[in-house]
Each structure stands twice: as structure tokens, then as C-alpha cells.
Amino acid sequence: METQRMLGAWLAQCKERAKKESSGAFAAKDAVRVPVLFEWILTDIQSPDCAEIKRQIADLGCHVVVPLEVAFLKARPEAVTTDHFLKACEPFFAKKDTHVDWDGVTYTIDGVMRHIYTANISQFPPDVIKRIAQDLYLFVTVKDVQTDELLGFISCGITPASAFGDVKVITCAVAPQNAHRGLDAMLFAAVLKILPATQRIFLATRPTNTQGIVLYKSFGFQVDQEFTQDPNHQVAFTNYTILECAVGKDSSLRSIL
């Protein structure tokens, strides 16, 4: 009971934060000294604001994530039978001796991703809504000051099962042409700026995303050897690598912004 109380305390504190200030913006300069604008919103999944920000980031999210999912499936085609996200691709692998239509696979994964970004939550089954209704989400976007072009974003979740100070990164996406600008690290730093009581950031990525894993490790992430499952957000360990980063006062991420 005490453990559960402490878990709920972090979510409650973040919700109080959202009541006082649920959105904001601040300017900064990227690694090549170009001005950028960070905008953020702290909201729940059923909020119209959440639906709107998900719509805005959908194209970039699909552009960055879909190729990673396709690469993983090429390396581990058996995952279509064990990974819920990839289940829609199973028909492409029904006949093991035939050529896989990878264009079709890519199109299917893109469709699944876009549905996640644009789906009307109220139309979800009641049991699904019940599992996510209490969750709190943080979205941070970074845009070009002059053109308002979306350069990248990070989405995070805090759930009733989150340990005090834990923030789960759902997606961090930066347009490939902007990879040299240090925006990934700045987005992680923005999370700490907005939720300064954060003590640990963790994420799940495909084990085939070697470039991403190297990047995250350069920020101080390491493989989480004792990951605790969230009962409402289960992760298939065989299909993901779990990384975590302690972000105490001496964390290099805190000095970026």
C-alpha cells in the first residue's frame, strides 16, 4: 500500500503542476547557434489539446519512426506474431517462401502509426480507455523561429504506476536533415526544464535502432537491467531495448537549457 501511494504521488504532483500551468514556450539556440522555439503542453489523453498536438506531430512522427519499425521487422520477421503494434503486417508473411512486399509493409505500418496519432480516443473500447484515462502526457515541440517549421518533438507519459520522478519517453523524433543541430538532447533537456523534479527518464527502442541507442547513450542512458513493467503499458522485452538515464542535479542534460 505504501509503495502504491508513493507511485501515485508523482502523478498527483505532475497533475497539480498541470493545473497551475499546463502549457508554455521558451526560446533557445541550437548547437549551430540558430534560434529555435520550444512549445510544450502537459495534458491528459482525452483532452482536445492532446488530440490537436498529436495531429500536428503525426507527419514527423511517422517519417522518423516508420523506417525504424520496417528495419526491425526485416531483421526479425517473426515479431509479427508477438508484437501487437506489428500484428497488422502478419498477412505479408503468411507464405514464408515468397517475396515480402516491403512497400506494403511500410504502408501498413504508416497507417497504424497515423491511426495512433489521429484516432478519436472516445471511440476506443471502454477497457482501453480505463487503462489510460489517468495518464498524464507531456508534449514538447521545437520549431524554427522564422518559419514555424516543426523540427522535432518529444512525447512523454506519467502513469499511476510511475515511480516518483520517473518520466517515460514515448517518442523522440527529429527530422533527419536537422540531426546535426543537437535538438534531440535539447528536447530531453526541455523535459527536465518543464518537470524539474524528474529523477529518471526511460524509454523503449527497437534493438535494431543502433544509431539511436548510441545517441541515447551519449546523453547518459544505459540499458535498464531491472525494468519494472507498468501493468497498463506492457513492453515485450524480446522486441525492445529498455534504456534509462538518472537525471540528478549533476546530469549533463540539465545544463543544456
C-alpha positions in Angstrom: 0.0 0.0 0.0 2.8 2.4 0.8 4.5 1.6 -2.4 1.4 2.3 -4.4 0.9 5.6 -2.5 4.3 6.7 -3.5 3.8 5.8 -7.1 0.6 7.8 -7.2 2.2 10.7 -5.5 4.4 11.5 -8.6 1.4 11.5 -10.9 -0.6 13.7 -8.5 2.3 16.2 -8.2 2.5 16.4 -12.0 -1.2 16.9 -12.3 -1.0 19.7 -9.8 1.7 21.2 -12.0 -0.6 21.0 -15.0 -3.4 22.8 -13.1 -1.1 25.7 -12.4 0.5 25.9 -15.8 -0.4 23.4 -18.5 1.5 24.9 -21.4 4.2 27.3 -22.2 7.0 28.3 -24.6 10.7 29.4 -24.4 13.4 30.3 -26.9 16.9 28.9 -27.2 19.7 28.5 -29.7 20.6 25.1 -31.1 24.1 23.5 -31.4 24.8 25.6 -34.5 23.5 28.8 -32.8 20.3 29.1 -34.7 17.3 30.4 -32.7 14.6 27.8 -32.1 11.3 27.9 -30.2 10.2 25.2 -27.7 6.5 24.9 -27.1 5.0 22.4 -24.6 1.7 21.1 -23.2 1.0 18.9 -20.2 -2.3 17.2 -20.7 -4.4 14.0 -20.4 -5.2 11.7 -23.4 -8.8 12.7 -23.6 -8.2 16.5 -23.9 -8.9 18.3 -27.2 -5.5 19.9 -26.7 -3.9 16.4 -26.8 -5.7 15.5 -30.0 -4.6 18.7 -31.6 -0.9 18.3 -30.7 -0.9 14.7 -31.8 -2.3 15.8 -35.2 0.5 18.4 -35.6 3.3 15.9 -34.9 1.8 13.0 -36.8 3.7 13.5 -40.1 7.1 13.9 -38.5 6.5 11.0 -36.1 5.6 8.7 -39.0 8.5 10.0 -41.1 11.0 9.1 -38.3 9.5 6.0 -36.7 8.2 4.0 -39.6 11.6 3.3 -41.2 12.8 2.1 -37.7 9.9 -0.3 -37.5 10.4 -1.6 -41.0 14.2 -2.2 -40.3 13.3 -4.1 -37.1 10.8 -6.3 -39.0 13.3 -7.0 -41.7 15.7 -8.2 -39.1 13.1 -10.1 -37.0 10.1 -11.0 -39.2 8.9 -13.4 -36.5 7.9 -10.4 -34.5 4.7 -10.1 -36.5 3.3 -12.8 -34.3 4.4 -11.5 -31.0 4.3 -7.7 -31.3 0.9 -6.1 -31.1 2.0 -3.0 -33.0 3.2 -5.1 -36.0 0.3 -7.5 -36.0 -1.3 -5.8 -39.0 1.7 -6.8 -41.1 1.2 -10.5 -40.4 -0.6 -11.3 -43.8 2.6 -10.2 -45.6 4.5 -13.1 -44.0 1.8 -15.8 -44.4 3.8 -17.6 -47.1 7.4 -18.0 -45.9 8.8 -18.9 -49.3 7.5 -15.9 -51.1 9.0 -12.4 -51.5 7.8 -9.9 -48.9 6.1 -6.8 -50.2 8.1 -4.3 -48.2 6.3 -1.4 -49.8 3.1 -2.9 -48.5 4.6 -3.4 -45.1 5.8 0.2 -44.9 2.3 1.5 -46.0 0.6 -0.7 -43.4 2.9 0.4 -40.5 2.5 4.0 -41.6 -1.3 3.5 -41.4 -1.1 2.0 -37.9 1.1 4.9 -36.8 -1.3 7.6 -38.2 -4.2 5.9 -36.5 -2.4 6.1 -33.2 -1.8 9.8 -33.7 -5.2 10.7 -35.1 -7.7 8.2 -33.5 -10.7 9.5 -31.5 -10.0 8.2 -28.0 -13.7 8.3 -27.2 -14.2 5.5 -29.7 -11.7 3.2 -28.0 -13.1 0.2 -26.1 -14.0 1.0 -22.5 -11.3 -1.3 -21.1 -8.7 0.6 -23.1 -9.9 4.0 -22.0 -9.9 2.8 -18.4 -6.2 1.8 -18.7 -5.1 5.2 -20.0 -7.6 7.7 -18.6 -5.5 8.6 -15.6 -2.2 9.0 -17.5 -0.6 12.4 -18.0 1.2 13.3 -21.2 3.9 15.9 -21.9 4.5 17.0 -25.5 7.4 19.3 -26.4 7.9 20.6 -29.9 10.8 22.5 -31.3 10.2 24.8 -34.2 12.1 27.2 -36.5 11.7 30.7 -35.2 11.4 32.3 -38.6 9.2 29.7 -40.5 7.4 28.0 -37.7 8.5 24.7 -39.3 8.4 21.7 -36.9 11.9 20.5 -36.4 11.3 17.8 -33.8 9.3 16.7 -30.8 9.3 14.6 -27.7 6.3 12.9 -26.1 6.3 11.5 -22.6 4.0 9.8 -20.2 3.5 9.6 -16.5 1.1 6.9 -15.2 -0.4 5.8 -11.9 2.4 3.2 -11.8 5.2 5.6 -12.3 7.8 5.7 -9.5 8.4 9.1 -8.0 10.4 11.2 -10.5 10.0 8.7 -13.4 9.2 10.0 -16.9 8.7 7.6 -19.8 9.6 8.9 -23.2 7.1 7.6 -25.8 8.7 9.1 -28.9 11.6 11.5 -29.6 11.7 12.5 -33.2 13.9 15.0 -35.1 13.8 15.4 -38.8 16.9 13.7 -40.3 18.0 16.9 -42.0 18.3 18.5 -38.6 20.3 15.8 -36.9 23.4 18.0 -36.7 21.7 20.6 -34.6 21.7 18.9 -31.2 17.9 19.1 -31.0 17.5 15.5 -29.6 19.5 16.4 -26.4 17.7 19.8 -26.2 14.3 18.0 -26.2 15.3 15.8 -23.3 16.6 18.8 -21.5 13.3 20.6 -22.1 11.5 17.8 -20.2 13.8 18.5 -17.2 13.2 22.2 -17.5 9.4 21.7 -17.5 9.4 19.0 -14.9 12.5 19.8 -12.8 11.6 17.2 -10.1 12.2 14.4 -12.7 14.8 11.9 -11.4 14.9 9.3 -14.1 14.0 9.2 -17.8 13.5 5.9 -19.5 12.4 4.7 -23.0 12.0 1.6 -25.1 13.5 1.4 -28.6 13.9 -1.4 -31.1 17.3 -3.3 -30.6 18.0 -2.7 -34.3 17.9 1.1 -33.8 21.7 1.1 -33.2 22.2 4.7 -34.2 19.5 5.8 -31.8 20.9 3.7 -29.0 24.4 5.2 -29.5 22.9 8.7 -29.4 20.9 8.0 -26.2 24.0 6.5 -24.5 25.9 9.7 -25.4 23.3 11.6 -23.3 24.0 9.3 -20.3 21.4 6.5 -20.9 22.3 2.9 -20.2 20.5 -0.4 -20.6 17.9 -0.9 -17.8 18.7 -4.4 -16.4 15.9 -4.4 -13.8 13.0 -2.8 -15.7 9.6 -2.9 -13.8 6.6 -3.4 -16.0 3.7 -0.9 -15.9 0.6 -3.2 -15.7 -1.3 -0.9 -18.2 1.6 -0.4 -20.6 3.3 -3.8 -21.0 6.6 -4.0 -23.0 7.7 -7.1 -24.8 11.3 -7.4 -23.7 12.2 -9.6 -26.7 11.2 -6.8 -29.1 12.7 -3.8 -27.3 15.8 -2.5 -25.6 15.0 -0.5 -22.4 17.2 2.4 -21.7 17.3 4.6 -18.6 19.0 7.8 -17.5 19.4 9.1 -14.0 18.9 12.9 -14.2 20.1 14.2 -10.9 21.4 17.7 -10.3 24.8 16.7 -12.0 23.2 15.4 -15.1 24.7 16.9 -18.3 21.2 17.2 -19.8 20.3 19.8 -17.2 23.0 22.1 -18.3 21.8 22.2 -22.0 18.9 24.7 -21.5 
